[in-house]
Amino acid sequence: MKLVVNGTAREVEPRAGQCLRTLLRETSHVEVKKGCDSGDCGACTVLVEGSPVHSCLYPALRAADREVTTVAGLGTAEDLSPLQQRFVDAAGFQCGFCTAGMVVTASALDDDQRADLAEHLKGNLCRCTGYRSIRDAVTADAVEPLPRSGAVGERVAAPAARRVVTGTEPYALDLTGDPADGAVPPTAPLHLAVLRSPHAHARITAVDASAARALPGVHLVLTHEDVPAVLFSTGRHENRLDDPDDTLVLDPVLRHRGQRVAAAVAETPALAERALGLLAVEYEPLPAVLDAEAALEPGAPLVHGDKDAAASRIADPQRNLVAELHGGVGDVEEALARAEFTVGGTYRTARVSHVALETHSAVSWLDDGGRLVVRSSTQVPFLVRDELARVLGLERERVRVLAPRVGGGFGGKQEMLVEDLVALATLRTGRPVQHETTRAEALSALPTRHPFRVAVRLGAGRDGVLTALAVDVLVDAGAYGNHSPGVMFHGCHESVATYRVPNKRVDARAAYTHTQPSGAFRGYGLGQVVFAIESALDDLARELGMDPFELRRRNVVVPGDPFVVTSLPQDGSEGDDGLRYGSYGLDQCLDLVQEALGRGGEPAPAGPSWRVGTGMALSMIATTPPRGHFADARARLLADGTWELSVGTAEFGNGTTTVLTQIGVQALATSAERVRLRQSDTDAVRHDTGAFGSAGSVVAGKALLVACERLADRVREVGAQLLGAQPHEVALGPEGVRCGAASVPLAAVHAECVRRTGSGPSADGGDDAALRSVAFDVQGFRVAVDVDSGQVRILRSVHAVDAGTVLNPVQLRGQVEGGVAQGIGSALFEQVRAGADGAGAETTLREYYVPRLDDVPETEVLFADTCDTIGPLGAKSMSEAPYNPVAPALANAVRDAVGVRLRELPMTADRVWRACRP
């Protein structure tokens, strides 16, 4: 048939039943993205004869002789359409994976439809931005342009902005470009598909793969008999010993529904799936335990009873105990008995899916030297490289991992979930191999946020000063322990350390269950424990008759206080785990939110069943992860007078590309146009722990700042010699080195360095994050609750942050808005449910409800005026932090409105309705 795309006609032969999305991508239109394949997210939106359609549902045959327009047909990076330019100027994206489809849908809206954007853009989801910037880009006639200078502190556009809004910024499986560059495979890859377990707990007793292997076009079938017998963890940390080694590439014992059973590699995805259908697998079902409390009971079915506790670093596999933490200061029981006021309660949080719109994907191949190359949607390329080498028995130098722009992460891509299979398949076949998980797999089989049960007890005097704080935490690790020790520890750490209380007690356990694994998620456990503590503090304020802001002011840590969790610092310093007050702005944040909430907001709905309430909560977070986070960076002056900056950290909507470019611009006295950033490639620098724990800007940023400052000194030194001046007499500028009216071009400085040393000037930098500062967030809400339906409507949302020096206000605002939106989803809608047999109930995004544009209010974002002494240029991290206080602030507002405390998340309409019944 004839297919006309962006004005160009070509002859194509669609397969039977093929959708338009896959046909377009197979004909090099990779600007059309895959987010769901069920018509729910809009990432694949194109215009057919001018009307927007979700191309994953649109039959390819229906497009015959019709004009199809993708985002690339609306404008080019050199000549943007007015709408695309507004998306650039409004910073209407973060990871950018949804942006192509969002722009296409918006391009077809008329004035009336733009006035009702909630209705006409509801088919396009964004997980990153919180929608305010998208709304501005679509509805405004013009948006104030973002400057291109790149200076620190300005509203600077992302370097990739023009490519993102035209769909030309590549993601992991956008395999375009010259293979000679080494970033794409040399030939079209084979496709890998995975067979998954139908049982919560079972043993494979027999498997016959002969029919599958005999199918023409099938190149490889892998079962547990064909893979390395090396235990590892899918969770990745700088110190691999932080996570339990309890996982095999393919395991004969299946510990949750959806676990990998086998893999097939074939010429097409359909053929690989067909091969899986020919596998004859016999299972012996085994008893399963699906509840964390039941898992710790004597006689419960064991999840990893076959593991050696010491070798796998599991606290007690014979009790399903992954890890535990017990300790305290003072005497909590005595303090509670003596307290004038006490409150307590047990709080529960649900499994939550990351819903990064780009699902987990990777492609691998062998380069000309026989080295294994893996291109992946990962937040941690260096850690994936190291673990791949370990599991596959390769020298680390024989593995390269690179990550182009990643379509969202939120911690979910701090795992090795697909790279091991594609790498093994490439080693066995010698061919490039790719694998892309489905949305159903992401929702029902891959790691989620950890469910927590948190019991809190608080004691205080009549003056509101806290005398006792006890938390008892149970973490559901699911079937594998990846991240659970760290999530358990971190969830308790800063949440308990936030308040100065003479008597504290923490008891925490993480338990294995035969359910979907839990993993890293934005906040890394803090959101769950903060929900409980901040809700209990709100109840205490009511018992005392005290303003909740004032109660916090009387009890939060202030500079000079130690950070106390389960013990006092050993050396009498602020904290013996590297925490310091690099700056302190919590007092400002409390004042800013309280004042803003007092300014009113959207009027409450009319009617006798609506109740109005106000709530707030706060959180503290360390600005980098504990137990080691390292980054190396390199800066080079190129022959044409431009700068190449190399870092290892990844870009997945966290804005590292923008901020690191700004740091380079500042240190090198240049402009953004003259800077080229190379990142997230194990060939780029020696090492980088990865982009998690909000470390991309802080740790990698500090390393890059050091490298750039060293390089600037070197360039000034050589330039001064060429000018016959002293280094202190010259200045570095965008075009060259100046001394008064005289100057020497940067290209001449490069040439002089080559003449002297044989290479252009360069410098390395590093940061080991030996010290960690703390950042603060305060969230406030005013809500209306309909007691007759349980509906919660947010009338006002305010969020204040202490992020140190704000390197890019528009980007920081976007990070906060996105965190608040994700927090609203966790608080009101989102839950991964499992049935009595452990099967996931949600497999599509219409079943798993992600906040849409009309669910998320505009949040007023306010910045404290601080400057951190630890972070680069005074900055502190902030991409994780805004999520943490959202759910408790919303719960406190609902409690204020209806007079009933909800202690379980999400606070769905039916739960709110039941709570309001007499």
CORKA-V697044 format. One record per run of one state. SS is the DSSP state (A for helix, B for strand, O for the rest). FROM is the first residue (numbers start at 1). TO is the last residue. Records with the same first field share a line. If there is no record, write none. Layout:
SS = FROM-TO + FROM-TO
This chain:
O = 1-1 + 6-7 + 12-18 + 27-44 + 49-50 + 55-58 + 64-66 + 70-70 + 74-81 + 90-98 + 108-110 + 116-116 + 121-131 + 140-146 + 148-155 + 157-160 + 166-178 + 182-189 + 197-201 + 209-209 + 215-217 + 223-223 + 227-231 + 233-234 + 236-239 + 243-246 + 248-252 + 255-259 + 267-268 + 278-279 + 286-291 + 296-308 + 313-315 + 320-320 + 330-331 + 339-340 + 350-360 + 367-371 + 377-380 + 393-395 + 403-414 + 416-418 + 430-432 + 437-438 + 445-447 + 449-450 + 461-465 + 479-483 + 498-498 + 500-503 + 513-517 + 519-525 + 545-547 + 557-578 + 581-585 + 598-609 + 623-630 + 638-642 + 648-655 + 669-671 + 679-680 + 682-687 + 689-694 + 724-726 + 730-730 + 733-735 + 740-741 + 758-761 + 768-771 + 787-791 + 803-803 + 805-808 + 829-833 + 835-839 + 841-852 + 856-858 + 864-871 + 876-880 + 884-885 + 899-903 + 905-908 + 916-918
B = 2-5 + 8-11 + 19-19 + 45-48 + 51-54 + 59-59 + 67-69 + 147-147 + 156-156 + 190-196 + 202-208 + 218-222 + 232-232 + 235-235 + 247-247 + 253-254 + 260-266 + 280-285 + 316-316 + 321-329 + 341-349 + 361-366 + 372-376 + 399-402 + 415-415 + 433-436 + 448-448 + 451-460 + 466-478 + 499-499 + 504-512 + 518-518 + 556-556 + 579-580 + 610-622 + 631-637 + 643-647 + 675-678 + 681-681 + 688-688 + 731-732 + 736-739 + 742-745 + 762-767 + 772-786 + 792-802 + 804-804 + 834-834 + 840-840 + 859-863 + 875-875 + 904-904
A = 20-26 + 60-63 + 71-73 + 82-89 + 99-107 + 111-115 + 117-120 + 132-139 + 161-165 + 179-181 + 210-214 + 224-226 + 240-242 + 269-277 + 292-295 + 309-312 + 317-319 + 332-338 + 381-392 + 396-398 + 419-429 + 439-444 + 484-497 + 526-544 + 548-555 + 586-597 + 656-668 + 672-674 + 695-723 + 727-729 + 746-757 + 809-828 + 853-855 + 872-874 + 881-883 + 886-898 + 909-915
